[in-house]
Amino acid sequence: MLVGVRGLLLSSLPRLDYKEVNMAKPITDKLSLIRTNITGNTAAITTLNPAADFHLLAVKFHLATALAAGETLTITQDANAGGAYDTVLFTQDLGTAGTLDIVIPFGGDEDFYIAGDQIVVALSANVGGDVWGCQILYESV
């Protein structure tokens, strides 16, 4: 007799067939992958505002030269439901010596957003006017 957590008799549980398990689809199965490419040399970067519900997959950020200390990359959800629901999804000081590339993976179950939600990618300061490139990857759902 197998007894599991909280004394539950394991042999009494129904056997799950692999067809009954709801599995996440692999990244290779994405049907509507969308990539936005933005470049510039100012502090403000971009706002992603799809017309339909979407699944945020990743943000890639490249700098031509390292930034000064205190220059922070921040990714925020600007919620359609109002300011009380806005959420910082990621923030990092890019002034660390040698930081030129950063990839922020999303794509989990918590990274689905509704039409009207916006994803704001911002650089808090870019006092040197450094050139940057930003890619946002997402899919329509």
N, CA, C and O atoms as a GROMACS GRO file, in nm:
protein
  564
    1MET      N    1   0.085  -0.117   0.000
    1MET     CA    2   0.000   0.000   0.000
    1MET      C    3   0.090   0.124   0.000
    1MET      O    4   0.182   0.135   0.081
    2LEU      N    5   0.063   0.218  -0.093
    2LEU     CA    6   0.137   0.342  -0.102
    2LEU      C    7   0.056   0.454  -0.039
    2LEU      O    8  -0.059   0.477  -0.078
    3VAL      N    9   0.113   0.522   0.055
    3VAL     CA   10   0.045   0.634   0.120
    3VAL      C   11   0.125   0.760   0.090
    3VAL      O   12   0.245   0.764   0.114
    4GLY      N   13   0.057   0.863   0.039
    4GLY     CA   14   0.123   0.988   0.002
    4GLY      C   15   0.102   1.094   0.106
    4GLY      O   16   0.074   1.066   0.223
    5VAL      N   17   0.114   1.218   0.063
    5VAL     CA   18   0.099   1.333   0.149
    5VAL      C   19  -0.042   1.335   0.209
    5VAL      O   20  -0.140   1.306   0.140
    6ARG      N   21  -0.052   1.367   0.335
    6ARG     CA   22  -0.177   1.378   0.410
    6ARG      C   23  -0.252   1.244   0.419
    6ARG      O   24  -0.374   1.243   0.436
    7GLY      N   25  -0.179   1.132   0.408
    7GLY     CA   26  -0.240   1.001   0.428
    7GLY      C   27  -0.327   0.954   0.315
    7GLY      O   28  -0.401   0.857   0.333
    8LEU      N   29  -0.323   1.016   0.198
    8LEU     CA   30  -0.405   0.978   0.084
    8LEU      C   31  -0.354   0.847   0.028
    8LEU      O   32  -0.234   0.833   0.002
    9LEU      N   33  -0.441   0.752   0.009
    9LEU     CA   34  -0.405   0.623  -0.046
    9LEU      C   35  -0.380   0.640  -0.195
    9LEU      O   36  -0.475   0.661  -0.271
   10LEU      N   37  -0.254   0.632  -0.238
   10LEU     CA   38  -0.218   0.660  -0.376
   10LEU      C   39  -0.278   0.563  -0.475
   10LEU      O   40  -0.308   0.601  -0.588
   11SER      N   41  -0.297   0.438  -0.434
   11SER     CA   42  -0.354   0.341  -0.528
   11SER      C   43  -0.500   0.370  -0.558
   11SER      O   44  -0.556   0.313  -0.651
   12SER      N   45  -0.563   0.458  -0.480
   12SER     CA   46  -0.703   0.491  -0.505
   12SER      C   47  -0.720   0.606  -0.604
   12SER      O   48  -0.832   0.636  -0.645
   13LEU      N   49  -0.608   0.670  -0.643
   13LEU     CA   50  -0.616   0.780  -0.739
   13LEU      C   51  -0.633   0.727  -0.880
   13LEU      O   52  -0.576   0.623  -0.914
   14PRO      N   53  -0.711   0.796  -0.963
   14PRO     CA   54  -0.726   0.751  -1.101
   14PRO      C   55  -0.593   0.766  -1.175
   14PRO      O   56  -0.516   0.859  -1.149
   15ARG      N   57  -0.568   0.674  -1.265
   15ARG     CA   58  -0.445   0.680  -1.345
   15ARG      C   59  -0.467   0.780  -1.457
   15ARG      O   60  -0.566   0.773  -1.530
   16LEU      N   61  -0.374   0.873  -1.472
   16LEU     CA   62  -0.385   0.974  -1.578
   16LEU      C   63  -0.320   0.922  -1.705
   16LEU      O   64  -0.205   0.877  -1.704
   17ASP      N   65  -0.394   0.929  -1.811
   17ASP     CA   66  -0.339   0.899  -1.942
   17ASP      C   67  -0.270   1.026  -1.991
   17ASP      O   68  -0.316   1.136  -1.962
   18TYR      N   69  -0.160   1.012  -2.064
   18TYR     CA   70  -0.087   1.131  -2.109
   18TYR      C   71  -0.174   1.223  -2.193
   18TYR      O   72  -0.146   1.343  -2.201
   19LYS      N   73  -0.279   1.171  -2.255
   19LYS     CA   74  -0.367   1.254  -2.337
   19LYS      C   75  -0.454   1.346  -2.251
   19LYS      O   76  -0.506   1.446  -2.300
   20GLU      N   77  -0.468   1.313  -2.124
   20GLU     CA   78  -0.550   1.393  -2.035
   20GLU      C   79  -0.474   1.511  -1.975
   20GLU      O   80  -0.535   1.602  -1.921
   21VAL      N   81  -0.342   1.510  -1.983
   21VAL     CA   82  -0.261   1.614  -1.925
   21VAL      C   83  -0.252   1.731  -2.021
   21VAL      O   84  -0.214   1.713  -2.137
   22ASN      N   85  -0.285   1.849  -1.974
   22ASN     CA   86  -0.280   1.969  -2.058
   22ASN      C   87  -0.138   2.023  -2.055
   22ASN      O   88  -0.094   2.078  -1.954
   23MET      N   89  -0.066   2.008  -2.164
   23MET     CA   90   0.074   2.048  -2.169
   23MET      C   91   0.087   2.182  -2.239
   23MET      O   92   0.012   2.213  -2.332
   24ALA      N   93   0.183   2.263  -2.195
   24ALA     CA   94   0.211   2.390  -2.262
   24ALA      C   95   0.269   2.360  -2.400
   24ALA      O   96   0.346   2.266  -2.416
   25LYS      N   97   0.231   2.442  -2.498
   25LYS     CA   98   0.285   2.417  -2.631
   25LYS      C   99   0.427   2.471  -2.641
   25LYS      O  100   0.457   2.577  -2.587
   26PRO      N  101   0.514   2.399  -2.708
   26PRO     CA  102   0.653   2.443  -2.721
   26PRO      C  103   0.664   2.571  -2.802
   26PRO      O  104   0.576   2.602  -2.882
   27ILE      N  105   0.772   2.645  -2.780
   27ILE     CA  106   0.793   2.772  -2.850
   27ILE      C  107   0.790   2.753  -3.001
   27ILE      O  108   0.755   2.846  -3.073
   28THR      N  109   0.827   2.635  -3.050
   28THR     CA  110   0.828   2.611  -3.194
   28THR      C  111   0.688   2.604  -3.253
   28THR      O  112   0.672   2.611  -3.375
   29ASP      N  113   0.586   2.589  -3.169
   29ASP     CA  114   0.449   2.582  -3.216
   29ASP      C  115   0.379   2.717  -3.221
   29ASP      O  116   0.260   2.723  -3.251
   30LYS      N  117   0.450   2.825  -3.193
   30LYS     CA  118   0.387   2.956  -3.194
   30LYS      C  119   0.338   2.986  -3.334
   30LYS      O  120   0.412   2.975  -3.431
   31LEU      N  121   0.212   3.025  -3.345
   31LEU     CA  122   0.154   3.049  -3.477
   31LEU      C  123   0.157   3.195  -3.516
   31LEU      O  124   0.151   3.228  -3.635
   32SER      N  125   0.165   3.282  -3.420
   32SER     CA  126   0.154   3.424  -3.452
   32SER      C  127   0.264   3.506  -3.384
   32SER      O  128   0.236   3.610  -3.325
   33LEU      N  129   0.388   3.459  -3.392
   33LEU     CA  130   0.499   3.530  -3.330
   33LEU      C  131   0.516   3.666  -3.396
   33LEU      O  132   0.522   3.677  -3.518
   34ILE      N  133   0.524   3.769  -3.313
   34ILE     CA  134   0.541   3.906  -3.361
   34ILE      C  135   0.664   3.964  -3.293
   34ILE      O  136   0.683   3.948  -3.173
   35ARG      N  137   0.747   4.032  -3.373
   35ARG     CA  138   0.867   4.094  -3.319
   35ARG      C  139   0.865   4.242  -3.357
   35ARG      O  140   0.849   4.276  -3.474
   36THR      N  141   0.882   4.328  -3.257
   36THR     CA  142   0.895   4.471  -3.284
   36THR      C  143   1.041   4.509  -3.265
   36THR      O  144   1.104   4.466  -3.169
   37ASN      N  145   1.094   4.588  -3.357
   37ASN     CA  146   1.233   4.634  -3.350
   37ASN      C  147   1.231   4.786  -3.334
   37ASN      O  148   1.170   4.856  -3.415
   38ILE      N  149   1.297   4.835  -3.232
   38ILE     CA  150   1.302   4.979  -3.204
   38ILE      C  151   1.447   5.015  -3.177
   38ILE      O  152   1.517   4.944  -3.104
   39THR      N  153   1.493   5.125  -3.234
   39THR     CA  154   1.627   5.175  -3.205
   39THR      C  155   1.618   5.322  -3.170
   39THR      O  156   1.521   5.389  -3.206
   40GLY      N  157   1.718   5.373  -3.101
   40GLY     CA  158   1.718   5.514  -3.067
   40GLY      C  159   1.839   5.552  -2.983
   40GLY      O  160   1.932   5.474  -2.965
   41ASN      N  161   1.835   5.675  -2.933
   41ASN     CA  162   1.944   5.724  -2.846
   41ASN      C  163   1.890   5.820  -2.740
   41ASN      O  164   1.961   5.910  -2.696
   42THR      N  165   1.764   5.800  -2.701
   42THR     CA  166   1.702   5.882  -2.597
   42THR      C  167   1.668   5.796  -2.477
   42THR      O  168   1.694   5.675  -2.477
   43ALA      N  169   1.610   5.855  -2.375
   43ALA     CA  170   1.572   5.781  -2.255
   43ALA      C  171   1.445   5.698  -2.276
   43ALA      O  172   1.440   5.581  -2.238
   44ALA      N  173   1.343   5.758  -2.336
   44ALA     CA  174   1.218   5.686  -2.358
   44ALA      C  175   1.237   5.587  -2.471
   44ALA      O  176   1.294   5.622  -2.574
   45ILE      N  177   1.190   5.465  -2.454
   45ILE     CA  178   1.213   5.362  -2.556
   45ILE      C  179   1.085   5.334  -2.633
   45ILE      O  180   1.072   5.380  -2.747
   46THR      N  181   0.990   5.262  -2.575
   46THR     CA  182   0.872   5.222  -2.653
   46THR      C  183   0.759   5.177  -2.563
   46THR      O  184   0.778   5.145  -2.446
   47THR      N  185   0.640   5.176  -2.621
   47THR     CA  186   0.522   5.119  -2.557
   47THR      C  187   0.460   5.019  -2.654
   47THR      O  188   0.426   5.053  -2.767
   48LEU      N  189   0.447   4.897  -2.608
   48LEU     CA  190   0.381   4.792  -2.687
   48LEU      C  191   0.233   4.797  -2.654
   48LEU      O  192   0.194   4.788  -2.538
   49ASN      N  193   0.149   4.811  -2.757
   49ASN     CA  194   0.005   4.827  -2.736
   49ASN      C  195  -0.071   4.749  -2.843
   49ASN      O  196  -0.132   4.810  -2.931
   50PRO      N  197  -0.069   4.615  -2.837
   50PRO     CA  198  -0.140   4.536  -2.938
   50PRO      C  199  -0.290   4.559  -2.931
   50PRO      O  200  -0.345   4.592  -2.826
   51ALA      N  201  -0.356   4.542  -3.044
   51ALA     CA  202  -0.501   4.563  -3.052
   51ALA      C  203  -0.580   4.444  -2.998
   51ALA      O  204  -0.701   4.454  -2.978
   52ALA      N  205  -0.512   4.333  -2.974
   52ALA     CA  206  -0.580   4.212  -2.926
   52ALA      C  207  -0.508   4.158  -2.803
   52ALA      O  208  -0.400   4.206  -2.768
   53ASP      N  209  -0.569   4.058  -2.738
   53ASP     CA  210  -0.502   3.992  -2.626
   53ASP      C  211  -0.368   3.938  -2.674
   53ASP      O  212  -0.355   3.901  -2.791
   54PHE      N  213  -0.268   3.932  -2.584
   54PHE     CA  214  -0.136   3.888  -2.626
   54PHE      C  215  -0.061   3.819  -2.514
   54PHE      O  216  -0.095   3.831  -2.397
   55HIS      N  217   0.042   3.746  -2.554
   55HIS     CA  218   0.129   3.672  -2.463
   55HIS      C  219   0.270   3.727  -2.482
   55HIS      O  220   0.329   3.710  -2.589
   56LEU      N  221   0.324   3.792  -2.381
   56LEU     CA  222   0.458   3.849  -2.387
   56LEU      C  223   0.560   3.736  -2.374
   56LEU      O  224   0.554   3.657  -2.280
   57LEU      N  225   0.656   3.729  -2.470
   57LEU     CA  226   0.753   3.620  -2.471
   57LEU      C  227   0.892   3.662  -2.425
   57LEU      O  228   0.956   3.590  -2.349
   58ALA      N  229   0.940   3.779  -2.470
   58ALA     CA  230   1.074   3.822  -2.432
   58ALA      C  231   1.096   3.968  -2.471
   58ALA      O  232   1.030   4.020  -2.561
   59VAL      N  233   1.189   4.030  -2.402
   59VAL     CA  234   1.240   4.162  -2.440
   59VAL      C  235   1.391   4.148  -2.449
   59VAL      O  236   1.456   4.099  -2.356
   60LYS      N  237   1.448   4.190  -2.564
   60LYS     CA  238   1.592   4.188  -2.585
   60LYS      C  239   1.639   4.333  -2.597
   60LYS      O  240   1.576   4.414  -2.665
   61PHE      N  241   1.750   4.364  -2.530
   61PHE     CA  242   1.798   4.501  -2.528
   61PHE      C  243   1.948   4.501  -2.553
   61PHE      O  244   2.022   4.428  -2.487
   62HIS      N  245   1.993   4.583  -2.647
   62HIS     CA  246   2.135   4.592  -2.680
   62HIS      C  247   2.181   4.737  -2.672
   62HIS      O  248   2.110   4.828  -2.717
   63LEU      N  249   2.299   4.758  -2.616
   63LEU     CA  250   2.360   4.891  -2.610
   63LEU      C  251   2.487   4.892  -2.693
   63LEU      O  252   2.564   4.796  -2.691
   64ALA      N  253   2.509   5.000  -2.766
   64ALA     CA  254   2.633   5.014  -2.843
   64ALA      C  255   2.751   5.038  -2.750
   64ALA      O  256   2.862   4.992  -2.777
   65THR      N  257   2.728   5.110  -2.640
   65THR     CA  258   2.831   5.136  -2.539
   65THR      C  259   2.766   5.125  -2.401
   65THR      O  260   2.645   5.140  -2.387
   66ALA      N  261   2.848   5.098  -2.301
   66ALA     CA  262   2.795   5.083  -2.165
   66ALA      C  263   2.740   5.215  -2.113
   66ALA      O  264   2.792   5.322  -2.144
   67LEU      N  265   2.635   5.206  -2.036
   67LEU     CA  266   2.571   5.325  -1.978
   67LEU      C  267   2.641   5.366  -1.849
   67LEU      O  268   2.721   5.291  -1.793
   68ALA      N  269   2.609   5.485  -1.803
   68ALA     CA  270   2.660   5.534  -1.675
   68ALA      C  271   2.581   5.469  -1.561
   68ALA      O  272   2.469   5.422  -1.582
   69ALA      N  273   2.638   5.467  -1.443
   69ALA     CA  274   2.569   5.412  -1.325
   69ALA      C  275   2.438   5.486  -1.302
   69ALA      O  276   2.430   5.608  -1.320
   70GLY      N  277   2.336   5.412  -1.263
   70GLY     CA  278   2.207   5.472  -1.233
   70GLY      C  279   2.113   5.480  -1.352
   70GLY      O  280   2.000   5.526  -1.338
   71GLU      N  281   2.157   5.435  -1.468
   71GLU     CA  282   2.068   5.432  -1.584
   71GLU      C  283   1.999   5.297  -1.587
   71GLU      O  284   2.061   5.193  -1.610
   72THR      N  285   1.870   5.299  -1.562
   72THR     CA  286   1.794   5.177  -1.534
   72THR      C  287   1.698   5.144  -1.647
   72THR      O  288   1.626   5.231  -1.697
   73LEU      N  289   1.696   5.018  -1.687
   73LEU     CA  290   1.598   4.966  -1.781
   73LEU      C  291   1.481   4.913  -1.700
   73LEU      O  292   1.501   4.832  -1.608
   74THR      N  293   1.360   4.956  -1.731
   74THR     CA  294   1.241   4.913  -1.658
   74THR      C  295   1.133   4.871  -1.757
   74THR      O  296   1.107   4.941  -1.855
   75ILE      N  297   1.071   4.756  -1.730
   75ILE     CA  298   0.960   4.708  -1.811
   75ILE      C  299   0.838   4.704  -1.720
   75ILE      O  300   0.840   4.642  -1.613
   76THR      N  301   0.732   4.770  -1.763
   76THR     CA  302   0.614   4.787  -1.679
   76THR      C  303   0.488   4.749  -1.755
   76THR      O  304   0.477   4.777  -1.875
   77GLN      N  305   0.393   4.687  -1.687
   77GLN     CA  306   0.260   4.668  -1.743
   77GLN      C  307   0.178   4.791  -1.707
   77GLN      O  308   0.159   4.822  -1.590
   78ASP      N  309   0.130   4.862  -1.809
   78ASP     CA  310   0.035   4.972  -1.790
   78ASP      C  311  -0.102   4.910  -1.812
   78ASP      O  312  -0.148   4.895  -1.925
   79ALA      N  313  -0.167   4.874  -1.702
   79ALA     CA  314  -0.289   4.793  -1.708
   79ALA      C  315  -0.409   4.871  -1.761
   79ALA      O  316  -0.430   4.986  -1.725
   80ASN      N  317  -0.485   4.806  -1.846
   80ASN     CA  318  -0.608   4.863  -1.899
   80ASN      C  319  -0.708   4.891  -1.787
   80ASN      O  320  -0.793   4.979  -1.798
   81ALA      N  321  -0.698   4.815  -1.678
   81ALA     CA  322  -0.791   4.829  -1.566
   81ALA      C  323  -0.765   4.954  -1.482
   81ALA      O  324  -0.846   4.987  -1.396
   82GLY      N  325  -0.652   5.022  -1.506
   82GLY     CA  326  -0.624   5.145  -1.432
   82GLY      C  327  -0.493   5.140  -1.357
   82GLY      O  328  -0.432   5.033  -1.342
   83GLY      N  329  -0.450   5.256  -1.311
   83GLY     CA  330  -0.322   5.272  -1.244
   83GLY      C  331  -0.302   5.186  -1.121
   83GLY      O  332  -0.188   5.152  -1.087
   84ALA      N  333  -0.409   5.149  -1.054
   84ALA     CA  334  -0.397   5.065  -0.934
   84ALA      C  335  -0.344   4.926  -0.968
   84ALA      O  336  -0.300   4.854  -0.880
   85TYR      N  337  -0.348   4.889  -1.098
   85TYR     CA  338  -0.307   4.756  -1.141
   85TYR      C  339  -0.178   4.757  -1.222
   85TYR      O  340  -0.134   4.652  -1.269
   86ASP      N  341  -0.116   4.874  -1.241
   86ASP     CA  342   0.011   4.882  -1.312
   86ASP      C  343   0.116   4.804  -1.232
   86ASP      O  344   0.118   4.810  -1.109
   87THR      N  345   0.202   4.732  -1.303
   87THR     CA  346   0.297   4.644  -1.236
   87THR      C  347   0.435   4.654  -1.301
   87THR      O  348   0.446   4.650  -1.423
   88VAL      N  349   0.539   4.667  -1.219
   88VAL     CA  350   0.675   4.661  -1.270
   88VAL      C  351   0.708   4.513  -1.291
   88VAL      O  352   0.704   4.434  -1.197
   89LEU      N  353   0.740   4.476  -1.415
   89LEU     CA  354   0.770   4.338  -1.449
   89LEU      C  355   0.919   4.307  -1.438
   89LEU      O  356   0.958   4.193  -1.414
   90PHE      N  357   1.002   4.411  -1.458
   90PHE     CA  358   1.147   4.392  -1.457
   90PHE      C  359   1.214   4.527  -1.441
   90PHE      O  360   1.166   4.626  -1.497
   91THR      N  361   1.323   4.532  -1.367
   91THR     CA  362   1.404   4.653  -1.360
   91THR      C  363   1.548   4.614  -1.330
   91THR      O  364   1.573   4.524  -1.250
   92GLN      N  365   1.642   4.684  -1.394
   92GLN     CA  366   1.784   4.657  -1.370
   92GLN      C  367   1.866   4.780  -1.405
   92GLN      O  368   1.843   4.845  -1.507
   93ASP      N  369   1.963   4.810  -1.318
   93ASP     CA  370   2.059   4.917  -1.343
   93ASP      C  371   2.157   4.867  -1.448
   93ASP      O  372   2.230   4.771  -1.424
   94LEU      N  373   2.158   4.931  -1.564
   94LEU     CA  374   2.247   4.889  -1.673
   94LEU      C  375   2.381   4.960  -1.668
   94LEU      O  376   2.463   4.945  -1.759
   95GLY      N  377   2.406   5.037  -1.562
   95GLY     CA  378   2.532   5.107  -1.548
   95GLY      C  379   2.645   5.016  -1.501
   95GLY      O  380   2.759   5.061  -1.488
   96THR      N  381   2.614   4.890  -1.477
   96THR     CA  382   2.717   4.794  -1.437
   96THR      C  383   2.818   4.782  -1.550
   96THR      O  384   2.781   4.767  -1.666
   97ALA      N  385   2.944   4.788  -1.516
   97ALA     CA  386   3.050   4.785  -1.617
   97ALA      C  387   3.035   4.667  -1.711
   97ALA      O  388   3.023   4.552  -1.668
   98GLY      N  389   3.035   4.695  -1.840
   98GLY     CA  390   3.033   4.591  -1.940
   98GLY      C  391   2.897   4.539  -1.981
   98GLY      O  392   2.889   4.450  -2.066
   99THR      N  393   2.789   4.590  -1.924
   99THR     CA  394   2.657   4.543  -1.962
   99THR      C  395   2.618   4.605  -2.096
   99THR      O  396   2.590   4.725  -2.104
  100LEU      N  397   2.616   4.523  -2.199
  100LEU     CA  398   2.578   4.570  -2.332
  100LEU      C  399   2.456   4.499  -2.386
  100LEU      O  400   2.382   4.555  -2.468
  101ASP      N  401   2.433   4.376  -2.343
  101ASP     CA  402   2.320   4.296  -2.392
  101ASP      C  403   2.245   4.236  -2.274
  101ASP      O  404   2.305   4.190  -2.177
  102ILE      N  405   2.114   4.237  -2.285
  102ILE     CA  406   2.032   4.174  -2.183
  102ILE      C  407   1.909   4.115  -2.251
  102ILE      O  408   1.847   4.178  -2.336
  103VAL      N  409   1.875   3.992  -2.213
  103VAL     CA  410   1.756   3.924  -2.262
  103VAL      C  411   1.668   3.895  -2.141
  103VAL      O  412   1.711   3.830  -2.046
  104ILE      N  413   1.545   3.943  -2.146
  104ILE     CA  414   1.451   3.921  -2.037
  104ILE      C  415   1.345   3.823  -2.086
  104ILE      O  416   1.258   3.861  -2.164
  105PRO      N  417   1.351   3.698  -2.040
  105PRO     CA  418   1.252   3.600  -2.086
  105PRO      C  419   1.121   3.617  -2.012
  105PRO      O  420   1.118   3.636  -1.890
  106PHE      N  421   1.014   3.610  -2.086
  106PHE     CA  422   0.879   3.603  -2.030
  106PHE      C  423   0.820   3.473  -2.083
  106PHE      O  424   0.895   3.376  -2.099
  107GLY      N  425   0.694   3.467  -2.111
  107GLY     CA  426   0.636   3.349  -2.174
  107GLY      C  427   0.568   3.253  -2.080
  107GLY      O  428   0.517   3.150  -2.124
  108GLY      N  429   0.567   3.283  -1.950
  108GLY     CA  430   0.500   3.195  -1.856
  108GLY      C  431   0.349   3.217  -1.854
  108GLY      O  432   0.297   3.302  -1.926
  109ASP      N  433   0.283   3.141  -1.772
  109ASP     CA  434   0.137   3.152  -1.761
  109ASP      C  435   0.092   3.288  -1.709
  109ASP      O  436  -0.021   3.328  -1.734
  110GLU      N  437   0.179   3.360  -1.638
  110GLU     CA  438   0.144   3.491  -1.584
  110GLU      C  439   0.168   3.603  -1.684
  110GLU      O  440   0.141   3.719  -1.654
  111ASP      N  441   0.218   3.572  -1.803
  111ASP     CA  442   0.256   3.675  -1.900
  111ASP      C  443   0.154   3.694  -2.012
  111ASP      O  444   0.191   3.733  -2.122
  112PHE      N  445   0.028   3.666  -1.984
  112PHE     CA  446  -0.081   3.690  -2.079
  112PHE      C  447  -0.147   3.823  -2.043
  112PHE      O  448  -0.168   3.853  -1.925
  113TYR      N  449  -0.179   3.901  -2.143
  113TYR     CA  450  -0.238   4.033  -2.121
  113TYR      C  451  -0.356   4.052  -2.214
  113TYR      O  452  -0.365   3.988  -2.319
  114ILE      N  453  -0.447   4.140  -2.174
  114ILE     CA  454  -0.566   4.164  -2.254
  114ILE      C  455  -0.547   4.288  -2.341
  114ILE      O  456  -0.461   4.373  -2.314
  115ALA      N  457  -0.628   4.296  -2.446
  115ALA     CA  458  -0.626   4.414  -2.532
  115ALA      C  459  -0.646   4.538  -2.445
  115ALA      O  460  -0.734   4.539  -2.358
  116GLY      N  461  -0.567   4.638  -2.466
  116GLY     CA  462  -0.573   4.759  -2.384
  116GLY      C  463  -0.462   4.766  -2.282
  116GLY      O  464  -0.423   4.875  -2.240
  117ASP      N  465  -0.410   4.650  -2.240
  117ASP     CA  466  -0.289   4.651  -2.156
  117ASP      C  467  -0.173   4.696  -2.243
  117ASP      O  468  -0.168   4.665  -2.362
  118GLN      N  469  -0.080   4.767  -2.184
  118GLN     CA  470   0.038   4.811  -2.257
  118GLN      C  471   0.163   4.766  -2.182
  118GLN      O  472   0.164   4.760  -2.059
  119ILE      N  473   0.266   4.734  -2.257
  119ILE     CA  474   0.396   4.702  -2.198
  119ILE      C  475   0.488   4.819  -2.230
  119ILE      O  476   0.514   4.848  -2.347
  120VAL      N  477   0.537   4.886  -2.126
  120VAL     CA  478   0.622   5.004  -2.143
  120VAL      C  479   0.766   4.964  -2.112
  120VAL      O  480   0.795   4.914  -2.003
  121VAL      N  481   0.855   4.987  -2.209
  121VAL     CA  482   0.998   4.963  -2.190
  121VAL      C  483   1.064   5.100  -2.186
  121VAL      O  484   1.052   5.176  -2.281
  122ALA      N  485   1.133   5.131  -2.075
  122ALA     CA  486   1.187   5.266  -2.059
  122ALA      C  487   1.327   5.262  -1.999
  122ALA      O  488   1.360   5.175  -1.918
  123LEU      N  489   1.407   5.356  -2.041
  123LEU     CA  490   1.540   5.378  -1.987
  123LEU      C  491   1.530   5.504  -1.902
  123LEU      O  492   1.492   5.609  -1.952
  124SER      N  493   1.565   5.494  -1.773
  124SER     CA  494   1.544   5.606  -1.681
  124SER      C  495   1.627   5.728  -1.716
  124SER      O  496   1.587   5.841  -1.691
  125ALA      N  497   1.742   5.704  -1.775
  125ALA     CA  498   1.829   5.815  -1.815
  125ALA      C  499   1.919   5.763  -1.926
  125ALA      O  500   1.953   5.645  -1.930
  126ASN      N  501   1.956   5.850  -2.014
  126ASN     CA  502   2.053   5.815  -2.118
  126ASN      C  503   2.134   5.942  -2.142
  126ASN      O  504   2.131   6.000  -2.251
  127VAL      N  505   2.205   5.982  -2.039
  127VAL     CA  506   2.272   6.111  -2.041
  127VAL      C  507   2.377   6.122  -2.149
  127VAL      O  508   2.409   6.233  -2.194
  128GLY      N  509   2.433   6.008  -2.192
  128GLY     CA  510   2.535   6.012  -2.296
  128GLY      C  511   2.479   6.001  -2.436
  128GLY      O  512   2.556   6.004  -2.533
  129GLY      N  513   2.348   5.988  -2.450
  129GLY     CA  514   2.288   5.971  -2.582
  129GLY      C  515   2.334   5.842  -2.650
  129GLY      O  516   2.350   5.838  -2.772
  130ASP      N  517   2.354   5.737  -2.569
  130ASP     CA  518   2.402   5.610  -2.622
  130ASP      C  519   2.298   5.546  -2.714
  130ASP      O  520   2.178   5.556  -2.688
  131VAL      N  521   2.343   5.481  -2.820
  131VAL     CA  522   2.255   5.413  -2.915
  131VAL      C  523   2.216   5.278  -2.858
  131VAL      O  524   2.300   5.205  -2.805
  132TRP      N  525   2.088   5.245  -2.868
  132TRP     CA  526   2.036   5.118  -2.819
  132TRP      C  527   1.944   5.056  -2.923
  132TRP      O  528   1.894   5.124  -3.013
  133GLY      N  529   1.922   4.926  -2.909
  133GLY     CA  530   1.824   4.853  -2.989
  133GLY      C  531   1.741   4.767  -2.897
  133GLY      O  532   1.794   4.706  -2.803
  134CYS      N  533   1.612   4.762  -2.922
  134CYS     CA  534   1.521   4.684  -2.837
  134CYS      C  535   1.430   4.601  -2.926
  134CYS      O  536   1.372   4.652  -3.022
  135GLN      N  537   1.417   4.473  -2.893
  135GLN     CA  538   1.322   4.386  -2.960
  135GLN      C  539   1.225   4.333  -2.857
  135GLN      O  540   1.265   4.290  -2.749
  136ILE      N  541   1.096   4.337  -2.891
  136ILE     CA  542   0.992   4.280  -2.805
  136ILE      C  543   0.929   4.167  -2.884
  136ILE      O  544   0.884   4.187  -2.997
  137LEU      N  545   0.925   4.048  -2.825
  137LEU     CA  546   0.865   3.933  -2.890
  137LEU      C  547   0.737   3.897  -2.815
  137LEU      O  548   0.736   3.885  -2.693
  138TYR      N  549   0.630   3.880  -2.891
  138TYR     CA  550   0.502   3.842  -2.832
  138TYR      C  551   0.420   3.769  -2.935
  138TYR      O  552   0.456   3.763  -3.053
  139GLU      N  553   0.309   3.714  -2.892
  139GLU     CA  554   0.217   3.647  -2.983
  139GLU      C  555   0.075   3.691  -2.952
  139GLU      O  556   0.041   3.717  -2.836
  140SER      N  557  -0.007   3.697  -3.054
  140SER     CA  558  -0.150   3.723  -3.035
  140SER      C  559  -0.214   3.595  -2.984
  140SER      O  560  -0.175   3.485  -3.022
  141VAL      N  561  -0.314   3.611  -2.898
  141VAL     CA  562  -0.385   3.493  -2.846
  141VAL      C  563  -0.533   3.508  -2.870
  141VAL      O  564  -0.611   3.419  -2.834
   0.00000   0.00000   0.00000
